[in-house]
Amino acid sequence: MSVAGARRAAAPALPLRAEAPLVALESLGVRFGDVAALNGIDLAVRRGDFVALVGPNGAGKTTLLHALHGLVAHNGTRRMSVPAARVAMVFQRPFMLRLSAWNNLSVALWLAGLPRAEWSARAHEALDRAGLADLRERPARALSVGQQQRLALARAWAVRPDLLLLDEPTASLDPTARHEVESLLATFAAAGMTLVMSTHDLGQARRLAGRIVHLDRGTIRVDLPSADFFATRTDARADLLSRGELPWDV
Ligand SMILES: Nc1ncnc2c1ncn2[C@@H]1O[C@H](COP(=O)(O)OP(=O)(O)OP(=O)(O)O)[C@@H](O)[C@H]1O
């Protein structure tokens, strides 16, 4: 069963749909000087969603992730339904402190304000989940890039964010490491985490996400359940194909 399918089977659909969105952007715009990076964005992310943001270079994907996080000045509205919601972000290139893998996790748990009594159990569980238990004492920066990215995901998982934002999380990885990261993300999704991920890999979007948002020049052109996006020959798909964003076999 696909990740989206597993999630549908596990989750009671109606109560989730009835809830207020975890985060909602309404008529949101972001400018950098003369550049309108985002314009008229209406986007509601609900608990348990796995949204893939797709679109060409410069479309506004990273800016939209930052807007969801509340990190950029904007016009329009950004609403979060959970007060003091935890939002975590994972980048294309993992950023590790010059500490052991274990201590990188401990620092994240400390910064998240979690009780010290919980740190050990959370760190063990997160490292196990990421397949890094044997590497816990290694300097994080001495790990391979793929291992560091799994550590970044373990670090995010350990604090149980309400929302996990991922900016092209596999763009720097070889196929094996990419597969490992995708498997880990699938376990996060199956556990009910809410994820929004930018990617240039439409195959990856199809494998992981339940919903595809296609951005172009700062506006949302398509926002569809993944099955509908890939089942229908939308203008967006044709456009992505022509720009080389979408391989022919997806
Ligand atoms: N800090 C900034 N200052 C000025 N312009 C910016 C800044 N950040 C982004 N932009 C511009 O905003 C637009 C959207 O950029 P953004 O990085 O969000 O696109 P993207 O879809 O993530 O692109 P890519 O796929 O290349 O990562 C681009 O025109 C970019 O040049």
PDBQT file of the ligand as one rigid body, heavy atoms in Angstrom, charges set to zero:
ROOT
HETATM    1  N1  LIG A 301      16.527  36.744   0.156  1.00  0.00    +0.000 N 
HETATM    2  C1  LIG A 301      16.132  37.036  -1.088  1.00  0.00    +0.000 A 
HETATM    3  N2  LIG A 301      16.413  38.246  -1.639  1.00  0.00    +0.000 NA
HETATM    4  C2  LIG A 301      16.001  38.565  -2.890  1.00  0.00    +0.000 A 
HETATM    5  N3  LIG A 301      15.292  37.715  -3.677  1.00  0.00    +0.000 NA
HETATM    6  C3  LIG A 301      15.001  36.514  -3.181  1.00  0.00    +0.000 A 
HETATM    7  C4  LIG A 301      15.394  36.099  -1.872  1.00  0.00    +0.000 A 
HETATM    8  N4  LIG A 301      14.945  34.843  -1.659  1.00  0.00    +0.000 NA
HETATM    9  C5  LIG A 301      14.303  34.479  -2.782  1.00  0.00    +0.000 A 
HETATM   10  N5  LIG A 301      14.341  35.477  -3.694  1.00  0.00    +0.000 N 
HETATM   11  C6  LIG A 301      13.715  35.445  -5.028  1.00  0.00    +0.000 C 
HETATM   12  O1  LIG A 301      12.365  35.020  -4.854  1.00  0.00    +0.000 OA
HETATM   13  C7  LIG A 301      11.972  34.139  -5.902  1.00  0.00    +0.000 C 
HETATM   14  C8  LIG A 301      11.547  32.785  -5.301  1.00  0.00    +0.000 C 
HETATM   15  O2  LIG A 301      12.713  32.138  -4.782  1.00  0.00    +0.000 OA
HETATM   16  P1  LIG A 301      12.650  30.728  -4.044  1.00  0.00    +0.000 P 
HETATM   17  O3  LIG A 301      14.031  30.447  -3.534  1.00  0.00    +0.000 OA
HETATM   18  O4  LIG A 301      11.539  30.727  -3.074  1.00  0.00    +0.000 OA
HETATM   19  O5  LIG A 301      12.285  29.742  -5.263  1.00  0.00    +0.000 OA
HETATM   20  P2  LIG A 301      12.386  28.147  -5.305  1.00  0.00    +0.000 P 
HETATM   21  O6  LIG A 301      11.145  27.682  -6.022  1.00  0.00    +0.000 OA
HETATM   22  O7  LIG A 301      12.630  27.603  -3.964  1.00  0.00    +0.000 OA
HETATM   23  O8  LIG A 301      13.635  27.929  -6.255  1.00  0.00    +0.000 OA
HETATM   24  P3  LIG A 301      14.685  26.678  -6.319  1.00  0.00    +0.000 P 
HETATM   25  O9  LIG A 301      13.930  25.531  -6.883  1.00  0.00    +0.000 OA
HETATM   26  O10 LIG A 301      15.741  27.189  -7.256  1.00  0.00    +0.000 OA
HETATM   27  O11 LIG A 301      15.197  26.444  -4.931  1.00  0.00    +0.000 OA
HETATM   28  C9  LIG A 301      13.159  34.045  -6.838  1.00  0.00    +0.000 C 
HETATM   29  O12 LIG A 301      12.982  34.999  -7.864  1.00  0.00    +0.000 OA
HETATM   30  C10 LIG A 301      14.336  34.419  -5.962  1.00  0.00    +0.000 C 
HETATM   31  O13 LIG A 301      15.391  34.987  -6.723  1.00  0.00    +0.000 OA
ENDROOT
TORSDOF 0
